[in-house]
Amino acid sequence: MGYLEIRTADDHVLDISQPQQRALLSILLLHANRPVPKHRLTDLIWGPGPPASACGMLRTYLWRARSLFDDPGRLRTHPGGYALHVEPGELDLHDFRRLVDVGEQLLDDDPHTASLLLQQALALWQEPVLGDLPPTAAMEAEAIHLMDRRRLAERSLVWAELALGRHHEIVPRLRAMATADPLDEHAWAQLMLALYRSGRQADALMTYTQVRTLLADECGVDPGPELRRLHQRILDEDETLGYRGADADGPGGERAPEPRPPAGRVEQPPAPHQLPPDIPDFTGREAETARLVMLLDTAGTAAAPPVVLVCGQPGAGKTALAVHAAHQLRHRFPDGQLHVQLGATSDSPKCVHDALGELLRSLGVACGSVPESTDERAALYRTRLSGRRVLIVADDAAGPTQARRLMPGMAGSALLLTSRMRLAAPPGATLVDLAPLSPADSLLMLERMIGRRRVTAEPDAAARVAAACAELPLALRIAGMRLAARPNWPLSTFAEIIGDRHGRLDVLEADDVGVRARLAPSCAALDPRARRAIRLLAHGELDDFASWVVAVLLGEPYADSVVGTLVDHCLLTPVGVDATGEPRYRLPELLRLYAAAAGQDGDSGPEEAASVRERLLDAWLLLARAADRGIARVPLLPAADDARGDWAEAVAAAIPGRVTTRIMVDAAAWFTAERENLRRVIDRECPVRPGTAARLADRQFAWQHRHGLLDEAERTWRRIAECAARLGQEATVSHARVRLACVSAARVPCGVGHACDAP
């Protein structure tokens, strides 16, 4: 693993002189038999800000690479990028890994053979190490990963040599290793042991003094517990530190190898296994679990430690999913699994300073050796993780700064975060966003909690219960607990109880676990404008909506930042982009109930709810009138009076200009986007103000007529006529009947110029 050298079957060295061509081949060989995406190749070769001609040059280099080999199929194109195919025994990197793996397996049983294999593996390295790799930041991370593996192989060779009694011979190698990485306490411990076994007790003690001074100067910490224990044993002239095998250098069969790990090996603290128990009836999330396992499983081969953030609305099951996936990965992280509860949304959030102290103690650092400053704790934390494979699960993270402090420094370990903040992901992290469960998985979860017989006996009632829980795992679990405690209750009875919107949140409470308890801290963490927006949206009772609705409710045309805040906190769910090009959002149902109930507290609650509905009604009348004017038609029939008094200037001023511009460009698209909300408003107004409902229905009648939505128009106007008749509003009844006549006439084919060609 020095400069790139490719030899043919007849031992001829291929001539590859162009530096970036050599860099490309080196990168492909480092990832041999695995696709490397094109963008990744560009980052590795040129780093950030590649030249404009990078794509063209990359194609040229790939073409030249194919022409180097007798078999052009060696360099293969995959959907995921490009892969260079090599056979076993063709690549020295593969030989290195194979020799090290076998050698380390034989360390305890046959140290002589282990030593030979490890020496062969290390002999494959040449200077300058990885000489053809480009000096980019991404490539440096790849090189660090390989160098870490080389250092671990050197450690294993030292243990094999110590087991064979070669204490004198190994001292120079250990001094070089300790000098190359002066913060590697393991190398210092091996050096102290080799010196002591060589009869150089004073030198061993002086080495401890040297490393203690170094750690104090560089990191402000004392040596770890392993070094301190070894130092004390050397002071005590502990007999168990001495070599117990024969003093010979023959094959392993000529000596009595030590029946257990070599005496004096620095004891590591037990690997921590801190994961909370997995949920026995964990349901669904197969795709999300598989993705988490795939992303975190790259820790052993990736150039940098993988970091994954699981986020979602309160009650979506983020912690349960993270713990479930972590349990499936335990065997991939043999050096332990750490769990830290950050509690960003709890009553007592944990600062990163305290979290790092907790993690360091879990990694074997004595309480008295934990540094005082946060920076020093973070540095020691990364040092402790170096060369180890540890999975860190950090629950309920507050933000990217906190998450960044918990990231391992080198490849091998992995960090799995959960948070209610999408922006809690540090740079380079992968985001896994949790939606509610599917209806099928929601019913399956109920089945596992209350029994399949009860669910299959009343499938409609079970579906209503799941829908009332908004398919959220937390709500479903509480509902299932209540049903399991009442095995004789019919599901239909419980469906009626939980179906009552006013008392639903009371039903979804159980001891210290409840929907309110999860929603309250998320809302409390918002700034006042965002909290007010949530409360007003809850009063609006919309299906999905564009951001202009928030602008109208807040009375300001620049509310996109508020919408962004709510999306980042997982309190608004993006549901796509409408026909006008506006992103649309939905307020989660249980959050709507919580915020509406909170908004009703106090004397101003009902008045605020009424004000919200009036403000939105004014906005829809205003925008629908503008859209109606954009629909080409012959106005043969007068529309109902638009006036509700003077237009509220505040409503008109709060509507962003881009909305009216888009209506002018494509009015029909706006009607399509707001179709469901317009229907809801009309249905709400019909029983109390059928005249107002008729005014709004008038404004979309031309669009319905032009787009063949006659059944929808007929339903609307029949309901308006019925409600107006019940309230004695004869003028509105007459107007509705005229509209119904137009609908009937439109169903009959007629010639050009007929009175019902247009509304």
N, C-alpha and C positions, 0 to 999 in steps of 0.2 A: 504493500500500500504506500508506494512512493510516487514516482512519475508513472503515468499511464504507459503500458507496454502491451501491445497485442501481437501475439505470435501465431503463425499459421501452423498447419499440421506438420509441415516439414521444418519447423523451428525458424522460419523466416519472420523477422520483425517488420510489421507494417509501418510505412512512413506516413506519419500524421504530424505535419509541422504547424498547421494553423492553430493558434492558442485556443480560440473559442470552439473550434472543431474538437480539440482534445477535451475541453471542458464539457461539451455536450456529451461525448462518449463516456467520460468519467461519471457524469450525473446518471446517465442511463444504466451504467454498470452498478452504481451504488444502489439502484432500485431494480436490479435485474429481474426479469420475468414479471414485473409489475408495471402497469400503465402509469406514466407520468403526464399529467395534463399539460397542454400547451402553455397556459398562463403560468404554471408552476416552473416549467423550463425557462420561460422568459425571466421570471423573478430570480431563479438560481443563477442564470448566466449574467444578466445585466443589472439585477437589483431594481429598486424603485426608480421610476422615470427612465425606462428603456428608450433607446433611440427610435425614431419614427419608422426606421427600416428594419426593426427587430423581427417582425413576422416574416418578412421576405428573407432575411439572413437565416432565420431558423429553418425555413423550408430548404434553403440551399444546404445547410449543414446536415439536415436529415437525408437529403438526396445523396450527398457525398458519403454519409455513413453507410447507406445501403450498398453503394458501389464498392465499399471496402471488402465486403464479405462475398465468398463464393456463393453463399445462399442468401439472396436478398430478403428472404423471409425471416431472417434473424431479427430484423427491425420491423416490428409489426405495428399497424395502426389499429387502435381500439377506440370504442366510443369514449373511453375515459382519457385518451391521450396516446402516447407512444411507449412501447415496451421493447427492450432488447433482450432477446431470448438466449440463454446460456444453458448448457448441459452440466450435470454434476461433474466436478473436477476441472472445469474450464476457468473458474474465477477464483483468484486467491482470496478474495473476501469471503466467499462461501467456504473455502478450505479453512480459513481462520476460525470462522464461527463453528464449524463442525469439530475441529480439533479442540477448541476451548470447551465446547459442550461435553464432549466425551472425557476430556481431561478432568473437568470439575466433577463429573460423576464418579471418577475413580480416586478422588482425593483421599477419602478415608480408608478405602480397602486396598489400594495399590498406589501409594504415593510415588513410587519410582516410575511407573508407566505414566502416571499423571504428569510428572515433571517433564518427561520426554515429549509428551504430546503438547504441553503448554509451551515448551521451548520452541518446538517446530512452528506452533502458531505465531508466536511473537517474532520468530525469524522472518516471517513474511513481510513484516513492516520494514520500510526503508526510509532513508532521509533524502530529501525533505518529505515529511509525511503529507500524503495526498497533495503532491506538488502541483497537479494540474487543475485543482479546484479553483474556480474564480473567487476573488475576494469580496463576495457580496454577503450581506447580513444573513440572508436565508441559507447560503451555502455554509457560512460559519456555523450555523446551528447544526447542519448535517455533520460537519467535521467534529464538533464537540460531542455529538452522540457516539461517533465511532471511537473517539479518543477515550470517552468514558468506558466503553467496552474493553478497550485495550488496557486501561488501568485496572479494571477488575480482573482481567486475565493475569496481569502481573502480580496482583495480590494473591491469586490462587497459586501461582508458581511459587511464591514465597512460602506459602503454607506447606506445599509439597516439599520444598527444600528443607524447611525446618523439621518436618516429619522425618526426613532422611538424615538428620543430624549435620547438615551442611551449614552450620551457624557462621563459621568464619567466612565462607565463600559468599554468603548472601548479604553481608553487611554493606559492601560498596553499592550493590543494587538498591538496597533499602535507603541508603543515604541519598542516592540520586532521586528516588521516588519521593522522599520527603521534601527534598529541596525543590523539585518540580511543582509540587502541590503542598505548600507549607501548612495549609489549613486541614489537610487530611490526617485526622488523628489516628486513623487506622494504620497508616504507614509508619507513623511515629511509634505506635505501640509494637508493631512488628520489629522495628529497629531496636527498641529497648529490650525486647525478648531475645533477639539474636545476640545482642551485646552481652546480656546476662548469661546466656547459655555458653557464650565464648569465654566466660570467666572474667568479664569486664563489667563488674557490678558498678564501679564508680562511674564509668562512661555511660552506663544505662541511666543512672540517677542524674548525671549532668544533662543527658538528653531530655529527661523530663523537665528539668529546670529551663532548658532552652525553649521547649515547646510551650511551657506555661507562660514564659515571658512574651513569646511571639503572639499567643492568643490574646493575652492581656493588651498588648500594644495594638494589634490589628482589629480585634473585635470587642475588646473590653470584657472578656469572659474568662472563666477558669477552664481548665481541661474537663472533659466529660467524665462521667462516672467510670467508664471502662479504663481510661488512662489513670485515673486516681486509684482505682483498685489495684491495677498492675504495679503502680509506683509503690503502694503500701506492701504488696507481696514481695517486691524486690527488697525493700527495706527489711522485711521480716525474714528474708532468705527462705521463702516458701519452697519446700522440697518438691512440691508438685510442678514447679516451673521448670525443673531440670529435664533434660532429654532422657527418655526411658528406652530408646531402641539401641541396637548395636552400632558401634562407631565404624561403619563400613560404608563404601560407596558402590557396592555391587548391586545386582538386580534385586527387585523387590522380594524374590523368593529366597534370597540369602540372608534376609534379616527378619526379625519378628516385628512386623509393622504394628504401630499402635492400634489397638482394637477400637478406638474412638477418636474423635477429632484431636489433632495434636495437642499435647499438654501445653497449657499456657496460652492457647488461642484466646484472644480478647473476647470475653463473653458479651454478646449483644443482649439487650433487654428483650423479654418476650415480645413477639410481634403483636401490636395492639389490634384487637378485633372489636371495634366499638359500634358497629352498625346496630341500629335498633332492629328488633325482630321484624321479619317480613310479615305481611298480612296474609293469613292462611287462605282467605277467600278473595284475594286480589283478582279483579275482573277486568277484562278488556285491555286496552292499551298495547296490543301485540306489536303494532307498527312502531309506536313510540319506544317501547322497550327494546325492540330489535335495533332501532337507530342508536339509542344510548349505548347499548352493548357494542355495536360496531364502532362508534366514535371513540369510546374509552379503551377499547381493545387494541387500539393503535399505539398505546403508550410504550409498548416494547420495541416498536419499529419506527415510530415517527421521529422527526428531527427535533421536535419540541414537545413538551408535555401537553396532551390534549386538555382543553378546558371546555366544559359544556354547561350551559345555563338552561334550566327548566323553568319556564314562567307560565303564568296563566292567572285567570281571575281567582279570587278567594274561593276555596272549596273545590277547586278543580282536581285536587289530588296530586299536587306537585311533589310533596314530601314522600307520599306513598310510592309514587313511581320511581323516584330517585333511589329510595331504599330497596325497592324490588329489583331494579336493575343492578344496583351495587352488589346484592347478594349473588346474583348470577355471575358476577365478575370476581368473586373472592379468590378463586384459584389463579387468576391472572395477576394478582397483587400479593405475592407470598410474604412480603415484608409488612403487611398489615393494612387495615382499613380504619381510618380515623373519621370520627363524626363530631362536628361542632355545631351547636345550635346558636346562631347569631341573633335570632329573635328581633329582626329589624322592625316588625310590626307588633311586637309584644309590649307589655308594660315595662319590661326591663331589658332593653336591647343591649347586646354585648358589643363593646367597642373592639376594634381590630387588635388593640394592644392586649386586652385580656384574652381574646381568642388565640392570639399567637402564644401567649404564656401557657394556655391550656394545651395547645397542640405540642409545644416543646416538652412539657412534662409527660405527655403521652408517648413522646419519642424517646424517653429515657433521660431527659435533662433534669438534674436535681433542682429542687425549688431554689436553693441558694445560688445556683449557676445560671438561672434565667436572667438575661440582661434587663436593665431598667428601661432603656429607650426602645421605642417601637422599631426604629430602623435596625438596631442591633438584634432585636428579636427576629425580625424578618430575615436578616442575614444568617443567623444561626439556624433558623428553620430551614432555609434552603440548603445549608451545609449538611444538616441532619438527613435531608431527603436525598442528597447526592449519592448516586450509585445504588439507590434502593428503589424497589417497586412498591409504592404505597398509593392507595386510593383515598383521597380526601373528599368527604361529603360535607359540604357547608350549607346548612339549611337556613333559609330566610335571610338572604344577603341584602344589605342596604343599598349598595351602589358599586360602581366600577372601581373606585379607589380602594374600598374594603376588599373586594374580590381580587384585585391585583396583588395585594399584600400576601394573599394566601396561595398564590400560584407557585408551584415548584420551579426551581431554577433550571433544572436539566431534565432531559428525557428520561423516561422510566416510570415516573409517577404520573398521576392524573388528578384533576380537580373537577368535581361535580357540584354545581351550585343550584340552589332553588331560590326564587325570588318572585315577588309580585311586581317587580320593576323590570321591564324589558331592557332598560338602559343599565342594568346592573352587570351586564356582560363586559368583562375587560377586553381589550383589543385582542383579536385573534380567536375569541371564543365562538362556539357554535350555539345558536339559539334553537331550543326546542319548545315550541309554543303549544300549550295544552288547550284543546277545545273541550266542551262537555262530552260525555260519553254518547255513543250512538244509542238510539232507542232500543235496539236489540241487546246491546251490552248493559243498558240500564235495567232491562227486565231480567237479564241473566244475573245481575248483581242482587236483585230482589229475590230471585229464586234461591240463590246460595245462602241467603240470610233467613228466609221464612219458609223455604221448601217449595219444590216445583209444583206440588199438588195444588197449593193455594193460588199460585200464579196462573196455572193452566185452567183452574176452575173458573176464574174471573179475569180473563185476559184484558177486557176493556177497562175494568177498574184498575188493574195493575198498570196499564198504559197511562191512565189518568194520574195515578200516583207518581209515576216516573216523570210525566210532563210537569206536574206541580213542583217537583224537585228540580226542574230545569236540567235534568240529566246530569247534575253535579254529584260526584261521588260522596262528598260530605253530607249533603242533604239526603241522598239516597240511603246512606248508612244510618242516619238518625231515624228516618222513616222506617227502615228495616228493623232497627232496634225496637221501636215502638210496636211494630206489628208482631215481632218475635215474642215480645213480652205479653201479647194478647192473642194467643193462638186461636181463640174462638171468634175473634172479630171478623166479620166479612170485609173483604177488601173494598166493597162498594161503600160501606159505611165510612171507612177511613178515607176513601177517595173524596167523599162529600166534605168531610171535615177539613182535609188538607186543601181541598179545592177552594175554600173560602179565602179570598185574598186578604181579608182583614185580619184573620187569625192564623195565617199560614206560618209566619215566622215564629209564633208561639209554639206551634206544633213541632217546628224544626229546632227545638232546644232539648238537650239531654245533659244533665249535670253541668260540667264546665265546658262542654262542647256544644256549639250551636252556630247557626248561620250568622246571627247578629254579632257574635263575638269575633268572627272572622272578617265581617264587613266593616265593623266600627273602626279598627285601627287603620285600615286602608283609606277610609274617607277622612279620618282625622289627620292623616299625613299630607293631605292636599292643601294647597294655598286657598284663601277665601274665595277667589273667583271660580276655581275649579269645583269647590264644594257647592257653591251656589248653582253652578251649571248642572251638577248632578241632581240637585234637589228640583230645579225647574224642569229638567228633562223628565224626571219621574212624574211630575204633575201633568206633563204633556201627553203621556200614554201613547207614544208613537210606536210604529212598527220599526222601520229603519229610517234613517234621515241623513241628510247632507249637513255639512258643517255650518251652512247659513242658518239653520234652525237654532244652533247655539248662539250665533251672533244676534239673532232677533230676540232670543230670550234674555241675553245679557244686555241688550240695548247698545251694542257696539259692533261695528262692521269688521273688526279685526280679532276674531275669536279663534283663529286657527291654532294659536299657541295653546289655548285652553284645551281644545280638542286633542292636540298632540300630547299634552300632559296626561289627560285621561286615558288615552291609548297606551302611553308608556307605563301607566300604573295598572294596566289590564282591567280598567273599569269601563272602557268602551271597547266593543268588539268590531273590528273592521269586517265588513261583509261584501266588499267589492267596489266596483265603480259603476255608476249608473249611465244611462244613455247619453247624458249631457257631458260626461267626463268628470263628474264630481265623485270623490270617494264617499262611501256611505258607511254608516255605523249603526250599531244596535246597543241599547242599554240592557245589560243582563237582567232577567226578570226578577230574581230575588233581590238584586241591588235596587231595582225600581221600587219594590215593595218597602225595602228598608228606608230608602231616601224619602219616599212619599210619606211614610209614617213619621219620620223625623221632621219633615217639613210641616206636618199638621200640628206639631207641638206648639202651644201658645195660641194667642188670640188671632194672630195674623195668618195662620195656616190656611183656612178655607179661602180667605180673600186672595192669598198668593196663588192658590191653585186656579181660582177663577180668572185671575189676571193673566196667568200663563195661557189659558185656553183662548181668552179674548185676543191676546197679542198674536198667537199663532193663527187664529182665524183671520185677523186683519192681514197678516202676511200672505196667507194663501189666497184670500180674495184679491189682494193687490197683484200678486204674481200670476194668478190664474187669469185675471183680466188682461195683463200684458201678453200672456201666452195665447189667449183667445184671439187677440188682435192679429197675432202672427199666423193664424190658421186661415187660409184663403177660402172665402165663402161669399155667398150672396145674402146679405142680411134681410131676408124677407120677413122674418118674424122678430118683433122687438123682444129684447131680453128683459128680465126682471130688473128692477132698480138696484144698482150696485150700492147705493149709499147706505152706510151705517153711521151717518154723521160724517164729519170731516175725517179724512184719512189720518190715522195717527202718524204724525210726522216722525216720531221716534222710531216707529216700525219701519217706515220707508227709508230712514237714514241708516238704519242698522243692517239693511240687506246689502251684502257685498256687491260691488259693481259687476263682478264677473258673472254673477247669477243672471242679472238682467241682460247682460251681453249674450250669454248662451241661450237665453229664451228668444232673443231676437234672431239668433242664427238658426235655431231649430226648436220651435215651440212644441212640436209634437213630442220631441225627446223629453222635454220637461214634464209634460203630462204623463208620459210613460213612466218616468222615474217616480213621480209623486202619486201615481194612481191609487195605491193602497192607502196612503195617508189621507187623500181626498175622500175616499170612500168612508174611512173611519170618522172623519169630521162630519160628513153629511149624515151618517147614521147617528152620531151623537146629538146633532142639532135638530134632527127631525122631530123627536117627541116634544121638545120644548120650544123650538123656534123654527118651524118648517119654512117660514119665509126666508130666513137666513140660509137654510139648507138649499132652498131653490136658487138663491142668488149664486151660490158656489156651484151648484149643478149646472146652471145656465152657462157658466164660463167654460165647462168642459164638454158641453153638448155638441158643439161643432166638431171637436176632435173625436168624440165617440162616433158621430155620424160618419166622418170621413174614414175612420179605421174599422168600421163594421162592428163596433161594440154595442149593438142594438139591444141585446139581452140585458147588458149591464145598465144601459140608459133606461130601459123599461122598468127594471127592478127599482132603480133610484126614484123615478118619478111616480111610480105606484105608491111607494112608501111615503113620499112627500105628500101626495094627494090624501092618503089615509090619515096621516097625522094632522094635516091642515083641516080636514073635515071634522076630526074629533075635537079640535080646538075652535071650530067655527070660523076659520080664516078662509072665507069664500074666494077672495081674489087669488090667493095662492092655489086653492083647489082648481080654479079655472085655468090658471097658467099651467099647472101640472097636466091637466087634461089636454091642453093644446099640444104640449110636448109629447104626450103619449100618442096623440093622433099623428104627429110627425113621424114617430117611431113606426107606427103601423103602416103609414104610407111608404116609408122607406123600404119596407120589406117587399113591396110590390114593384116589379120592374116598370119603369116609366120613361117616357121620352125626354129629350133635352127641353128644358124650359118649364118642366113640371114644378109646381110650387114647393114640393118636398125634395127637390134635388139638393137643396141645402137647407140647413136648419133656420 
